[in-house]
């Protein structure tokens, strides 16, 4: 198991979990952005990012308003 920090909360994920697999398991709105260890990750790269112990993720969604 690897322990990551997701939006400020510690979370255990199985070894070799990709960012794509983590996001697929979450109920996220249509538009969101992912930051891993202070770097923005582009959607096409989610499959290439294997989560490691100590990784910090911030996932933020967009909302409109006026």
Order of alpha helices (4+ residues) and beta strands (2+ residues): beta-beta-alpha-beta-beta-beta
